[in-house]
Amino acid sequence: MGQKLVQEHERSDAALTQLSQQRYIPLPRPAAPDPAVLARFTRDDQELEQERYQQALDRWREADGAERRRWEAGQEARRQELTARQSEARQALTKLDVAATAAARTAWSRCDRSQLSAFS
């Protein structure tokens, strides 16, 4: 039982570390009009193309902002879940009189249970 608690604590700790290292990857940004291509357009067509690009850029900003908020909310939910599991494991280990340090948990999880019972 205790060894599983130590493993759960370590898994949660590792998952939290990994979660904190993840970075949001933005949606692909629309490509700007090619200046060489624009040079062949009439002035009106150039302005129209610039306007289309600006509209595409505005849509991208809105979509990317929404996607970033969804990603951040998912990250926060996962962080809260992992923190709760880690806390539960830590509390259970405390009830078993296992010290809160990583070294103590590791040493405790490697103990031979038959030898421990001799001290009880």
Protein Blocks (a to p, Z undefined) as FASTA:
>chain_A
ZZmmmmmmmmmmmmmmmmmmpccddddddddddfklmmmpcfklmmmmmmmmmmmmmmmm
mmmmmmmmmmmmmmmmmmmmmmmmmmmmmmmmmmnopafbfklmmmmmmpcfklmmmmZZ
